[in-house]
Amino acid sequence: MQSLEGKKLVLFGAGNSGGCFIEQNPGLDIRAVADNDPAKQGGQFHGIEVIAPQRIGELQCDAIVITSVWSKGILEQLQTLGLSTIPTVIPGKREMKGMRDAHPFSHPLTKDIAREMALVLRALAQERGIDLYLDFGTLLGAFREGDFIAWDDDIDFAVNDEQFDAVIELVRDSKHHFPLHDGMTWNVELMSAGERGATILITCVNLPGSDCVVPFEVGISRRVRRDGLAVVLGSMPEFFCPERHFDGHEYVELFGQYFKVPADATGYLDFVYGQWRIPRQDFTFAEYPAAEVEFEQYNISISGL
């Protein structure tokens, strides 16, 4: 990301990603945070005023930092507002997730735990006849590195719609199989979209007073079929690919075992990442194939499993 030091900035997006960006960049001159939610406008976000996007021009800022996963729509909105001449910056995915300086898979103990966890989930799914696919960065690492990507920060799995409830039961019944080490534990949550489970988040965290691991997440996402696409349910924007990739599976060897991957896995990686064979650390959410959706479509709730 280009240097923002000494520049007058407006952030666009008063959500979790914006908060992570502010916390990781305490020295920046952020004059305001713009957001489309009227309920946030006029309030404070991390001690900074939240304004309507129409007011950005009043601040004579040097750059607009888009701290929202809806960056494509925001760029169009800025053009409509006559603000396209102001330089825009889209931070990398790690910075948007608050993981800029965290490299769990470069930390030996954390990587060992992550590797064992991936193998445990693979074995449990296989025992129950569940098609558990490697997805996103974990799939990319398996094909390009034969390993986790050193600067990645989570493990990505996916299952098709009809098997997601079976995965919930698997996780609920099998937490005692998860790898443990002194000073760490696992938190398990179910993220819902409306009345349907959308993603299981399994987070490796330190116990109070411990710093033995670099925290990371294991996500198991539900993919639903819609208009010829396989869509990650509950994601905003909705990440998608042609449904044929999740109509069947191939295998890739990783950590001495064979994991299921989407059909035509290299074609899937071409669709999601483009030139995926060339390592990059600055990938942004805006570069994923995604369709923007209205937040109101989803009633996101989190409950412990």
Short mmCIF file of the C-alpha atoms (twelve columns), coordinates in Angstrom:
data_MODEL
# 
_entry.id   MODEL 
# 
loop_
_atom_site.group_PDB 
_atom_site.id 
_atom_site.type_symbol 
_atom_site.label_atom_id 
_atom_site.label_alt_id 
_atom_site.label_comp_id 
_atom_site.label_asym_id 
_atom_site.label_seq_id 
_atom_site.Cartn_x 
_atom_site.Cartn_y 
_atom_site.Cartn_z 
_atom_site.pdbx_PDB_model_num 
ATOM 1   C CA . MET A 1   0.000   0.000   0.000   1 
ATOM 2   C CA . GLN A 2   1.291   3.470   -0.859  1 
ATOM 3   C CA . SER A 3   2.522   5.687   1.957   1 
ATOM 4   C CA . LEU A 4   -0.209  7.731   3.610   1 
ATOM 5   C CA . GLU A 5   1.999   9.501   6.123   1 
ATOM 6   C CA . GLY A 6   1.506   13.267  6.201   1 
ATOM 7   C CA . LYS A 7   -1.676  13.154  4.105   1 
ATOM 8   C CA . LYS A 8   -5.143  14.327  5.076   1 
ATOM 9   C CA . LEU A 9   -7.344  11.250  4.816   1 
ATOM 10  C CA . VAL A 10  -11.000 10.294  4.816   1 
ATOM 11  C CA . LEU A 11  -11.851 6.658   5.441   1 
ATOM 12  C CA . PHE A 12  -14.907 5.219   3.713   1 
ATOM 13  C CA . GLY A 13  -16.459 2.453   5.803   1 
ATOM 14  C CA . ALA A 14  -17.208 2.567   9.539   1 
ATOM 15  C CA . GLY A 15  -17.205 -1.200  10.033  1 
ATOM 16  C CA . ASN A 16  -14.882 -3.860  11.384  1 
ATOM 17  C CA . SER A 17  -12.360 -3.394  8.582   1 
ATOM 18  C CA . GLY A 18  -12.259 0.357   9.183   1 
ATOM 19  C CA . GLY A 19  -11.688 -0.198  12.880  1 
ATOM 20  C CA . CYS A 20  -8.821  -2.600  12.171  1 
ATOM 21  C CA . PHE A 21  -7.240  -0.068  9.815   1 
ATOM 22  C CA . ILE A 22  -7.463  2.742   12.374  1 
ATOM 23  C CA . GLU A 23  -5.997  0.580   15.148  1 
ATOM 24  C CA . GLN A 24  -3.077  -0.485  12.995  1 
ATOM 25  C CA . ASN A 25  -2.296  3.040   11.778  1 
ATOM 26  C CA . PRO A 26  -2.492  5.303   14.836  1 
ATOM 27  C CA . GLY A 27  -0.196  7.946   13.329  1 
ATOM 28  C CA . LEU A 28  -2.274  8.761   10.270  1 
ATOM 29  C CA . ASP A 29  -4.169  12.035  9.878   1 
ATOM 30  C CA . ILE A 30  -7.740  10.741  9.464   1 
ATOM 31  C CA . ARG A 31  -10.083 13.722  9.276   1 
ATOM 32  C CA . ALA A 32  -13.367 11.764  9.093   1 
ATOM 33  C CA . VAL A 33  -14.935 8.404   8.347   1 
ATOM 34  C CA . ALA A 34  -17.629 8.368   5.661   1 
ATOM 35  C CA . ASP A 35  -20.404 5.777   5.764   1 
ATOM 36  C CA . ASN A 36  -23.692 5.212   3.961   1 
ATOM 37  C CA . ASP A 37  -25.533 4.188   7.126   1 
ATOM 38  C CA . PRO A 38  -27.543 7.193   8.374   1 
ATOM 39  C CA . ALA A 39  -27.554 5.715   11.876  1 
ATOM 40  C CA . LYS A 40  -23.762 6.088   12.044  1 
ATOM 41  C CA . GLN A 41  -23.572 9.569   10.545  1 
ATOM 42  C CA . GLY A 42  -23.033 12.316  13.105  1 
ATOM 43  C CA . GLY A 43  -21.574 9.896   15.623  1 
ATOM 44  C CA . GLN A 44  -18.041 8.879   16.488  1 
ATOM 45  C CA . PHE A 45  -16.063 5.877   15.226  1 
ATOM 46  C CA . HIS A 46  -12.862 5.176   17.160  1 
ATOM 47  C CA . GLY A 47  -12.989 8.828   18.221  1 
ATOM 48  C CA . ILE A 48  -13.370 10.118  14.661  1 
ATOM 49  C CA . GLU A 49  -16.462 11.862  13.271  1 
ATOM 50  C CA . VAL A 50  -18.661 9.815   10.931  1 
ATOM 51  C CA . ILE A 51  -20.020 11.815  7.985   1 
ATOM 52  C CA . ALA A 52  -22.289 11.238  5.001   1 
ATOM 53  C CA . PRO A 53  -20.328 10.581  1.778   1 
ATOM 54  C CA . GLN A 54  -21.754 13.792  0.293   1 
ATOM 55  C CA . ARG A 55  -19.624 15.763  2.773   1 
ATOM 56  C CA . ILE A 56  -16.263 14.308  1.743   1 
ATOM 57  C CA . GLY A 57  -15.600 17.180  -0.671  1 
ATOM 58  C CA . GLU A 58  -15.861 19.727  2.162   1 
ATOM 59  C CA . LEU A 59  -12.768 18.320  3.869   1 
ATOM 60  C CA . GLN A 60  -10.294 18.875  1.013   1 
ATOM 61  C CA . CYS A 61  -8.594  15.584  1.777   1 
ATOM 62  C CA . ASP A 62  -5.548  14.244  -0.054  1 
ATOM 63  C CA . ALA A 63  -6.867  10.675  -0.361  1 
ATOM 64  C CA . ILE A 64  -9.864  8.467   0.386   1 
ATOM 65  C CA . VAL A 65  -9.058  5.100   1.962   1 
ATOM 66  C CA . ILE A 66  -11.816 2.574   1.229   1 
ATOM 67  C CA . THR A 67  -12.066 0.384   4.325   1 
ATOM 68  C CA . SER A 68  -15.021 -1.663  3.147   1 
ATOM 69  C CA . VAL A 69  -15.306 -4.917  1.234   1 
ATOM 70  C CA . TRP A 70  -17.873 -3.147  -0.982  1 
ATOM 71  C CA . SER A 71  -15.095 -1.176  -2.672  1 
ATOM 72  C CA . LYS A 72  -16.329 -1.533  -6.262  1 
ATOM 73  C CA . GLY A 73  -19.679 0.050   -5.456  1 
ATOM 74  C CA . ILE A 74  -18.004 2.777   -3.409  1 
ATOM 75  C CA . LEU A 75  -15.723 3.701   -6.328  1 
ATOM 76  C CA . GLU A 76  -18.830 4.080   -8.504  1 
ATOM 77  C CA . GLN A 77  -20.510 6.152   -5.793  1 
ATOM 78  C CA . LEU A 78  -17.511 8.483   -5.522  1 
ATOM 79  C CA . GLN A 79  -17.634 9.036   -9.266  1 
ATOM 80  C CA . THR A 80  -21.351 9.844   -9.064  1 
ATOM 81  C CA . LEU A 81  -20.622 12.343  -6.290  1 
ATOM 82  C CA . GLY A 82  -17.995 14.077  -8.427  1 
ATOM 83  C CA . LEU A 83  -15.157 12.927  -6.184  1 
ATOM 84  C CA . SER A 84  -13.304 10.706  -8.647  1 
ATOM 85  C CA . THR A 85  -10.394 13.173  -8.880  1 
ATOM 86  C CA . ILE A 86  -9.464  12.487  -5.237  1 
ATOM 87  C CA . PRO A 87  -6.940  9.602   -5.097  1 
ATOM 88  C CA . THR A 88  -8.347  6.413   -3.601  1 
ATOM 89  C CA . VAL A 89  -6.507  3.668   -1.727  1 
ATOM 90  C CA . ILE A 90  -7.791  0.139   -1.071  1 
ATOM 91  C CA . PRO A 91  -5.783  -1.554  1.709   1 
ATOM 92  C CA . GLY A 92  -4.694  -5.165  1.365   1 
ATOM 93  C CA . LYS A 93  -6.848  -7.966  2.741   1 
ATOM 94  C CA . ARG A 94  -4.588  -8.596  5.747   1 
ATOM 95  C CA . GLU A 95  -4.721  -4.958  6.797   1 
ATOM 96  C CA . MET A 96  -8.505  -4.955  6.441   1 
ATOM 97  C CA . LYS A 97  -8.713  -7.988  8.729   1 
ATOM 98  C CA . GLY A 98  -6.392  -6.585  11.385  1 
ATOM 99  C CA . MET A 99  -3.730  -9.175  10.588  1 
ATOM 100 C CA . ARG A 100 -1.018  -7.021  9.025   1 
ATOM 101 C CA . ASP A 101 1.717   -8.048  11.448  1 
ATOM 102 C CA . ALA A 102 0.410   -11.530 12.313  1 
ATOM 103 C CA . HIS A 103 1.819   -14.526 10.453  1 
ATOM 104 C CA . PRO A 104 0.463   -17.640 12.169  1 
ATOM 105 C CA . PHE A 105 1.837   -20.036 9.571   1 
ATOM 106 C CA . SER A 106 5.334   -18.591 9.922   1 
ATOM 107 C CA . HIS A 107 5.247   -19.386 13.659  1 
ATOM 108 C CA . PRO A 108 6.423   -23.014 14.167  1 
ATOM 109 C CA . LEU A 109 4.084   -24.065 16.998  1 
ATOM 110 C CA . THR A 110 1.059   -22.320 15.497  1 
ATOM 111 C CA . LYS A 111 1.728   -23.880 12.106  1 
ATOM 112 C CA . ASP A 112 2.025   -27.336 13.684  1 
ATOM 113 C CA . ILE A 113 -1.364  -26.870 15.384  1 
ATOM 114 C CA . ALA A 114 -2.910  -25.555 12.176  1 
ATOM 115 C CA . ARG A 115 -1.549  -28.464 10.159  1 
ATOM 116 C CA . GLU A 116 -2.895  -30.976 12.665  1 
ATOM 117 C CA . MET A 117 -6.273  -29.235 12.742  1 
ATOM 118 C CA . ALA A 118 -6.588  -29.393 8.944   1 
ATOM 119 C CA . LEU A 119 -5.771  -33.102 9.006   1 
ATOM 120 C CA . VAL A 120 -8.248  -33.767 11.833  1 
ATOM 121 C CA . LEU A 121 -11.111 -32.036 10.011  1 
ATOM 122 C CA . ARG A 122 -10.268 -33.878 6.787   1 
ATOM 123 C CA . ALA A 123 -10.334 -37.252 8.556   1 
ATOM 124 C CA . LEU A 124 -13.561 -36.524 10.451  1 
ATOM 125 C CA . ALA A 125 -15.316 -35.370 7.275   1 
ATOM 126 C CA . GLN A 126 -14.158 -38.429 5.390   1 
ATOM 127 C CA . GLU A 127 -15.491 -40.729 8.130   1 
ATOM 128 C CA . ARG A 128 -18.955 -39.138 7.761   1 
ATOM 129 C CA . GLY A 129 -18.984 -38.998 3.979   1 
ATOM 130 C CA . ILE A 130 -18.870 -35.183 3.877   1 
ATOM 131 C CA . ASP A 131 -17.268 -33.452 0.899   1 
ATOM 132 C CA . LEU A 132 -15.053 -30.931 2.702   1 
ATOM 133 C CA . TYR A 133 -13.266 -28.822 0.088   1 
ATOM 134 C CA . LEU A 134 -10.105 -26.771 0.481   1 
ATOM 135 C CA . ASP A 135 -10.990 -23.240 -0.627  1 
ATOM 136 C CA . PHE A 136 -9.501  -19.790 -1.246  1 
ATOM 137 C CA . GLY A 137 -6.006  -19.188 0.170   1 
ATOM 138 C CA . THR A 138 -5.632  -22.671 1.631   1 
ATOM 139 C CA . LEU A 139 -6.381  -24.204 -1.756  1 
ATOM 140 C CA . LEU A 140 -3.993  -21.761 -3.396  1 
ATOM 141 C CA . GLY A 141 -1.228  -22.680 -0.952  1 
ATOM 142 C CA . ALA A 142 -1.784  -26.398 -1.492  1 
ATOM 143 C CA . PHE A 143 -1.335  -26.081 -5.251  1 
ATOM 144 C CA . ARG A 144 1.384   -23.428 -5.395  1 
ATOM 145 C CA . GLU A 145 3.423   -24.088 -2.264  1 
ATOM 146 C CA . GLY A 146 2.405   -27.610 -1.231  1 
ATOM 147 C CA . ASP A 147 1.893   -25.972 2.165   1 
ATOM 148 C CA . PHE A 148 0.108   -23.114 3.888   1 
ATOM 149 C CA . ILE A 149 1.046   -19.734 2.444   1 
ATOM 150 C CA . ALA A 150 3.518   -18.236 4.909   1 
ATOM 151 C CA . TRP A 151 1.701   -14.874 5.098   1 
ATOM 152 C CA . ASP A 152 -1.841  -16.285 5.122   1 
ATOM 153 C CA . ASP A 153 -3.861  -15.921 8.332   1 
ATOM 154 C CA . ASP A 154 -6.625  -18.530 8.184   1 
ATOM 155 C CA . ILE A 155 -7.629  -21.965 6.897   1 
ATOM 156 C CA . ASP A 156 -10.447 -22.008 4.348   1 
ATOM 157 C CA . PHE A 157 -12.819 -24.924 3.824   1 
ATOM 158 C CA . ALA A 158 -16.190 -25.089 2.056   1 
ATOM 159 C CA . VAL A 159 -19.075 -27.559 1.841   1 
ATOM 160 C CA . ASN A 160 -22.085 -27.637 -0.412  1 
ATOM 161 C CA . ASP A 161 -25.442 -26.468 0.883   1 
ATOM 162 C CA . GLU A 162 -26.937 -29.903 1.503   1 
ATOM 163 C CA . GLN A 163 -24.046 -31.036 3.733   1 
ATOM 164 C CA . PHE A 164 -23.607 -27.950 5.888   1 
ATOM 165 C CA . ASP A 165 -25.886 -29.136 8.696   1 
ATOM 166 C CA . ALA A 166 -23.875 -32.369 8.832   1 
ATOM 167 C CA . VAL A 167 -20.707 -30.316 9.331   1 
ATOM 168 C CA . ILE A 168 -22.340 -28.460 12.225  1 
ATOM 169 C CA . GLU A 169 -23.049 -31.811 13.864  1 
ATOM 170 C CA . LEU A 170 -19.518 -33.006 13.126  1 
ATOM 171 C CA . VAL A 171 -17.964 -29.987 14.845  1 
ATOM 172 C CA . ARG A 172 -20.395 -30.166 17.767  1 
ATOM 173 C CA . ASP A 173 -19.596 -33.849 18.333  1 
ATOM 174 C CA . SER A 174 -15.854 -33.744 17.704  1 
ATOM 175 C CA . LYS A 175 -14.328 -30.792 19.539  1 
ATOM 176 C CA . HIS A 176 -12.459 -33.247 21.778  1 
ATOM 177 C CA . HIS A 177 -10.487 -34.310 18.688  1 
ATOM 178 C CA . PHE A 178 -9.110  -30.815 18.068  1 
ATOM 179 C CA . PRO A 179 -5.359  -30.493 18.753  1 
ATOM 180 C CA . LEU A 180 -4.449  -28.785 22.018  1 
ATOM 181 C CA . HIS A 181 -1.310  -27.312 23.531  1 
ATOM 182 C CA . ASP A 182 -0.655  -25.754 26.911  1 
ATOM 183 C CA . GLY A 183 -1.765  -22.125 26.868  1 
ATOM 184 C CA . MET A 184 -4.236  -22.250 23.949  1 
ATOM 185 C CA . THR A 185 -7.803  -23.272 23.253  1 
ATOM 186 C CA . TRP A 186 -10.420 -23.279 20.482  1 
ATOM 187 C CA . ASN A 187 -13.488 -21.046 20.248  1 
ATOM 188 C CA . VAL A 188 -16.281 -22.313 17.979  1 
ATOM 189 C CA . GLU A 189 -19.061 -20.109 16.595  1 
ATOM 190 C CA . LEU A 190 -21.808 -20.435 14.018  1 
ATOM 191 C CA . MET A 191 -22.394 -17.410 11.812  1 
ATOM 192 C CA . SER A 192 -25.882 -17.246 10.330  1 
ATOM 193 C CA . ALA A 193 -27.470 -15.553 7.340   1 
ATOM 194 C CA . GLY A 194 -31.137 -15.128 8.173   1 
ATOM 195 C CA . GLU A 195 -32.292 -18.465 9.557   1 
ATOM 196 C CA . ARG A 196 -29.584 -20.504 7.846   1 
ATOM 197 C CA . GLY A 197 -26.134 -21.375 9.115   1 
ATOM 198 C CA . ALA A 198 -23.576 -19.772 6.814   1 
ATOM 199 C CA . THR A 199 -20.072 -20.222 8.234   1 
ATOM 200 C CA . ILE A 200 -18.519 -22.139 11.106  1 
ATOM 201 C CA . LEU A 201 -15.631 -20.192 12.633  1 
ATOM 202 C CA . ILE A 202 -13.163 -22.190 14.701  1 
ATOM 203 C CA . THR A 203 -10.605 -19.840 16.246  1 
ATOM 204 C CA . CYS A 204 -7.297  -20.803 17.818  1 
ATOM 205 C CA . VAL A 205 -6.640  -18.380 20.695  1 
ATOM 206 C CA . ASN A 206 -4.341  -17.991 23.663  1 
ATOM 207 C CA . LEU A 207 -5.616  -18.576 27.159  1 
ATOM 208 C CA . PRO A 208 -5.347  -15.573 29.510  1 
ATOM 209 C CA . GLY A 209 -1.722  -14.873 30.358  1 
ATOM 210 C CA . SER A 210 -0.379  -16.941 27.460  1 
ATOM 211 C CA . ASP A 211 1.092   -15.973 24.103  1 
ATOM 212 C CA . CYS A 212 2.131   -19.390 22.852  1 
ATOM 213 C CA . VAL A 213 0.295   -19.152 19.508  1 
ATOM 214 C CA . VAL A 214 -0.470  -16.545 16.881  1 
ATOM 215 C CA . PRO A 215 -4.294  -16.613 16.767  1 
ATOM 216 C CA . PHE A 216 -5.899  -17.768 13.526  1 
ATOM 217 C CA . GLU A 217 -9.292  -18.903 12.222  1 
ATOM 218 C CA . VAL A 218 -10.530 -22.027 10.502  1 
ATOM 219 C CA . GLY A 219 -13.600 -21.165 8.418   1 
ATOM 220 C CA . ILE A 220 -16.003 -23.726 6.949   1 
ATOM 221 C CA . SER A 221 -18.318 -21.871 4.576   1 
ATOM 222 C CA . ARG A 222 -21.627 -22.939 3.087   1 
ATOM 223 C CA . ARG A 223 -21.803 -22.737 -0.719  1 
ATOM 224 C CA . VAL A 224 -25.266 -22.505 -2.231  1 
ATOM 225 C CA . ARG A 225 -26.255 -22.744 -5.893  1 
ATOM 226 C CA . ARG A 226 -27.843 -19.714 -7.472  1 
ATOM 227 C CA . ASP A 227 -28.256 -18.893 -11.177 1 
ATOM 228 C CA . GLY A 228 -25.442 -21.199 -12.245 1 
ATOM 229 C CA . LEU A 229 -23.068 -20.020 -9.513  1 
ATOM 230 C CA . ALA A 230 -21.742 -21.530 -6.292  1 
ATOM 231 C CA . VAL A 231 -22.045 -18.661 -3.800  1 
ATOM 232 C CA . VAL A 232 -20.564 -18.327 -0.305  1 
ATOM 233 C CA . LEU A 233 -23.679 -17.786 1.804   1 
ATOM 234 C CA . GLY A 234 -23.682 -14.852 4.193   1 
ATOM 235 C CA . SER A 235 -20.618 -13.125 2.749   1 
ATOM 236 C CA . MET A 236 -20.903 -9.428  1.918   1 
ATOM 237 C CA . PRO A 237 -20.133 -9.022  -0.927  1 
ATOM 238 C CA . GLU A 238 -21.004 -12.559 -1.995  1 
ATOM 239 C CA . PHE A 239 -18.003 -14.461 -3.328  1 
ATOM 240 C CA . PHE A 240 -18.938 -16.768 -6.186  1 
ATOM 241 C CA . CYS A 241 -17.651 -19.097 -8.872  1 
ATOM 242 C CA . PRO A 242 -19.284 -21.211 -11.599 1 
ATOM 243 C CA . GLU A 243 -21.247 -23.954 -9.830  1 
ATOM 244 C CA . ARG A 244 -19.518 -26.684 -11.841 1 
ATOM 245 C CA . HIS A 245 -16.472 -26.323 -9.597  1 
ATOM 246 C CA . PHE A 246 -18.520 -27.568 -6.640  1 
ATOM 247 C CA . ASP A 247 -20.460 -30.216 -8.569  1 
ATOM 248 C CA . GLY A 248 -17.573 -32.634 -8.099  1 
ATOM 249 C CA . HIS A 249 -14.095 -32.812 -6.693  1 
ATOM 250 C CA . GLU A 250 -10.481 -33.585 -7.370  1 
ATOM 251 C CA . TYR A 251 -7.740  -34.288 -4.834  1 
ATOM 252 C CA . VAL A 252 -4.519  -32.562 -3.875  1 
ATOM 253 C CA . GLU A 253 -1.827  -33.949 -1.589  1 
ATOM 254 C CA . LEU A 254 -1.119  -31.779 1.431   1 
ATOM 255 C CA . PHE A 255 0.705   -32.732 4.644   1 
ATOM 256 C CA . GLY A 256 0.944   -36.338 3.507   1 
ATOM 257 C CA . GLN A 257 -2.823  -36.798 2.937   1 
ATOM 258 C CA . TYR A 258 -5.213  -36.207 0.053   1 
ATOM 259 C CA . PHE A 259 -7.705  -33.369 0.476   1 
ATOM 260 C CA . LYS A 260 -10.783 -32.779 -1.654  1 
ATOM 261 C CA . VAL A 261 -10.671 -29.670 -3.831  1 
ATOM 262 C CA . PRO A 262 -13.133 -28.112 -6.313  1 
ATOM 263 C CA . ALA A 263 -13.449 -29.796 -9.713  1 
ATOM 264 C CA . ASP A 264 -10.963 -28.338 -12.212 1 
ATOM 265 C CA . ALA A 265 -9.134  -26.793 -9.274  1 
ATOM 266 C CA . THR A 266 -6.583  -24.904 -11.345 1 
ATOM 267 C CA . GLY A 267 -9.416  -23.450 -13.441 1 
ATOM 268 C CA . TYR A 268 -11.138 -22.423 -10.206 1 
ATOM 269 C CA . LEU A 269 -7.933  -20.711 -9.035  1 
ATOM 270 C CA . ASP A 270 -7.688  -18.945 -12.400 1 
ATOM 271 C CA . PHE A 271 -11.238 -17.646 -11.897 1 
ATOM 272 C CA . VAL A 272 -10.701 -16.459 -8.308  1 
ATOM 273 C CA . TYR A 273 -7.127  -15.161 -8.401  1 
ATOM 274 C CA . GLY A 274 -6.091  -14.680 -12.012 1 
ATOM 275 C CA . GLN A 275 -2.302  -14.994 -12.110 1 
ATOM 276 C CA . TRP A 276 -2.229  -17.158 -8.982  1 
ATOM 277 C CA . ARG A 277 1.106   -18.807 -9.752  1 
ATOM 278 C CA . ILE A 278 2.856   -15.502 -8.987  1 
ATOM 279 C CA . PRO A 279 2.952   -14.969 -5.178  1 
ATOM 280 C CA . ARG A 280 1.382   -11.730 -3.923  1 
ATOM 281 C CA . GLN A 281 0.959   -10.430 -0.394  1 
ATOM 282 C CA . ASP A 282 -1.196  -7.390  -1.206  1 
ATOM 283 C CA . PHE A 283 -4.364  -9.035  -2.559  1 
ATOM 284 C CA . THR A 284 -7.472  -6.954  -1.826  1 
ATOM 285 C CA . PHE A 285 -11.101 -7.949  -1.311  1 
ATOM 286 C CA . ALA A 286 -11.955 -5.886  -4.401  1 
ATOM 287 C CA . GLU A 287 -10.104 -8.383  -6.604  1 
ATOM 288 C CA . TYR A 288 -12.250 -11.388 -5.675  1 
ATOM 289 C CA . PRO A 289 -15.104 -12.258 -8.057  1 
ATOM 290 C CA . ALA A 290 -18.036 -11.066 -5.995  1 
ATOM 291 C CA . ALA A 291 -21.518 -9.619  -6.244  1 
ATOM 292 C CA . GLU A 292 -22.473 -6.832  -3.879  1 
ATOM 293 C CA . VAL A 293 -25.574 -7.392  -1.761  1 
ATOM 294 C CA . GLU A 294 -27.570 -5.203  0.548   1 
ATOM 295 C CA . PHE A 295 -26.684 -5.696  4.207   1 
ATOM 296 C CA . GLU A 296 -30.365 -5.782  5.116   1 
ATOM 297 C CA . GLN A 297 -30.732 -9.122  3.332   1 
ATOM 298 C CA . TYR A 298 -28.871 -10.758 6.165   1 
ATOM 299 C CA . ASN A 299 -29.567 -11.024 9.828   1 
ATOM 300 C CA . ILE A 300 -26.082 -11.966 10.954  1 
ATOM 301 C CA . SER A 301 -26.027 -13.659 14.323  1 
ATOM 302 C CA . ILE A 302 -23.332 -15.554 16.150  1 
ATOM 303 C CA . SER A 303 -23.942 -18.261 18.669  1 
ATOM 304 C CA . GLY A 304 -21.598 -20.699 20.361  1 
ATOM 305 C CA . LEU A 305 -21.654 -24.281 19.149  1 
# 
